[in-house]
């Protein structure tokens, strides 16, 4: 078996708010976008992987009411490597709450924030 890449999907409660967060605030480029009766989606290319946000409607057979609720805990977080944590912090300052920058014991520097659904994100540099 040969695994080729990773795509993480976030089923967001408010597609427009999430799209604005990931594009305008984080600056992720849109690789693909669609709208259909089952929902609206957007895929961002990040290095060798992908991040997808999907605003699912009840017309999608996989729909669950929980998709409209905030993320209940921090069992899973998304970590995105960046060239400069300081640039990320400057971009977010006054526009979105975050903590850091902080240097971790193993040398990484990061900031932490939450997306519109409450999902924990870490933007880090080596």
C-alpha positions in Angstrom: 0.0 0.0 0.0 1.3 3.4 -0.9 -0.4 6.5 0.7 0.1 9.6 -1.4 -1.2 12.7 0.5 -3.5 13.9 3.2 -6.7 15.9 3.0 -8.4 17.1 6.2 -12.1 18.0 6.0 -13.8 20.4 8.4 -17.6 20.3 8.2 -18.2 23.9 9.2 -21.4 25.4 10.7 -21.1 28.7 8.8 -19.4 28.2 5.4 -19.1 32.0 4.6 -17.5 32.8 8.0 -15.1 29.8 7.7 -14.2 30.7 4.1 -13.4 34.3 5.2 -11.3 33.0 8.1 -9.2 30.6 6.0 -8.8 32.9 3.0 -8.7 36.5 4.2 -7.3 36.0 7.7 -4.9 33.1 7.1 -4.3 33.8 3.5 -4.8 30.3 2.2 -5.2 30.1 -1.6 -8.4 28.4 -2.9 -7.5 25.4 -5.1 -11.1 24.4 -5.8 -14.6 25.6 -4.8 -18.2 24.4 -5.4 -21.8 24.9 -4.5 -24.6 22.3 -4.8 -27.8 21.3 -3.1 -25.8 19.1 -0.7 -23.6 22.0 0.4 -20.8 24.4 -0.4 -17.1 23.5 -0.2 -13.7 24.9 -0.7 -10.3 23.1 -0.9 -7.0 24.8 0.0 -3.7 23.3 -1.1 -1.0 23.3 1.6 2.3 22.0 0.5 1.7 18.3 -0.2 -1.7 18.1 1.5 -5.1 19.7 1.4 -7.5 21.4 3.8 -11.2 21.3 2.9 -14.1 23.2 4.5 -17.6 22.0 3.8 -20.9 23.6 4.7 -23.1 20.5 4.5 -26.9 20.8 4.2 -29.5 18.3 5.2 -29.7 17.3 1.5 -26.4 15.4 2.0 -27.1 11.9 3.2 -24.2 12.1 5.6 -25.5 15.2 7.4 -25.5 15.2 11.2 -26.9 18.0 13.4 -23.6 18.0 15.2 -21.9 19.6 12.1 -23.7 22.8 13.1 -22.2 22.8 16.6 -18.9 24.1 17.8 -16.1 21.5 18.1 -16.6 20.1 21.6 -13.0 19.5 22.7 -9.3 19.6 21.7 -8.8 15.9 21.0 -7.9 16.9 17.4 -6.1 20.1 16.3 -4.8 21.3 13.0 -1.2 22.4 12.8 0.0 24.4 9.8 3.7 25.1 9.3 4.6 28.6 8.2 7.8 30.5 7.3 7.2 33.1 9.9 5.0 33.0 13.0 5.7 36.7 13.6 4.1 37.5 10.2 1.1 35.4 11.0 0.7 37.1 14.4 1.0 40.6 12.7 -1.6 39.6 10.1 -4.1 38.4 12.9 -3.4 41.2 15.4 -6.6 43.1 16.0 -8.6 40.9 13.6 -8.8 37.5 15.4 -7.8 36.4 18.9 -4.7 34.2 19.3 -2.1 33.4 21.9 1.7 33.5 21.5 4.1 33.6 19.8 5.6 31.0 22.1 8.8 29.0 21.8 8.2 25.4 22.8 10.8 23.2 24.6 11.7 21.4 21.4 12.4 24.7 19.6 9.3 25.3 17.6 7.6 28.7 17.7 3.9 28.9 17.4 0.7 30.8 17.9 -2.6 29.2 18.8 -6.1 30.2 17.7 -9.5 28.8 17.1 -11.3 28.8 13.8 -15.0 29.9 13.6 -16.1 26.4 14.8 -13.8 26.4 17.7 -11.3 24.0 16.2 -7.8 24.6 17.7 -5.2 25.6 15.2 -1.5 26.0 15.7 0.6 28.0 13.2 4.2 27.1 13.7 7.7 27.5 12.4 10.7 25.1 13.0 
